[in-house]
Amino acid sequence: TPENKQRFAQWVATMKADRETDPRRALAIALRMRPDVLYFLTDGSFDRPIEREILRVAQKQTTIHTFAFGDDAGRDALRSLAKANGGKFLVIP
């Protein structure tokens, strides 16, 4: 709804990219809900073991679009995650 879009825009504007991201649990919870589409927003600054685990996510039922904000860290991983799951990758400056 337009109201939810506005609430989301206000919320995301308060987020800060501060490294040490570990989205594994959130990603697993979201995928268990079996959505058609998932929008994954992150600064992309993952430790190597976390990045490797995230890159193993490849399935056909959920399209995963990825959005990177902050510095260049993790952009290749986010691009690969989107591609492996039928999604698109976008950088948010």
N, C-alpha and C positions, 0 to 999 in steps of 0.2 A: 504494500500500500504506500501511497505517498508519505503518510505519517511515519511508517517504519523506515523508509528510505532516509527521511530527514533525521530520525533518531540515530540511525546507523552513521550517517555523515557526521553528526555532532560527536558521537562516541569515538569514531576512528580519528577524528581531528585531535583528540586528547592523547593518543598513543604516541609513545616515544620508542624509537629503535635503539635498543641498548645492549645488543649482543647477548651471548649465552642463551640462545633460543633453544628450547627443546619441545617441539610440537608433537612428539610421537603420541602421547596419550590423547591429546585433543583430536589428532587426525584419526586415530583408531576409533574413538567414540563417534566421531562424525561418520566414518565409513560404516560402522555397525548400524547406523540409522538407515542405510541403503538409499541415500538421496540420488536423484538423477544428476545433480550438479553440485559441486563443492567449490567454494571460493576460498583459497588459501592465501592469506595475507601475512607476510613476515618480513623481518629484516634479512632473513636468509643466512644469518651468522650462526651456522651449526658447527659443533665439534665433528671431526671426521667420522667417528662411529655412528653418530646420529644421522649424518648426511647419507652414509651408506645404507642405513636401515630405511630411511625415507625413500631412497631411490629404488628400493625393492618393491615399493607399492606400485603395482600395475594390475589393473583389473578393468573389465569392460562395462560394468554396470554403472559406475559413477564417473562422469566427466569432471576432471579436476583442473580448474583454472588457477594459476598462481600469479601472485602480485608481490613484487619485491619493492621495499622502500628502505631508505638508508644508503649505506655504502654498497660497493660492488660484491661484497662477500656473499657467496652462496647463489649467485645468479645463475650459474651454469646448472647447478642442482635443481633449482626451481624450474628452469627452462626444460630440463630433462623430465622432471616429474610431470609437468603439464603435457609434454609430448607423449609420454608413455601412457597417459590416461585420457587422450583425446581432447585435451584442453589447450588454452592459449596462455602465454606468459606475457606479463606487462610490468614495466618498471614505473613506479610512482615516484616522481622526483621530490 
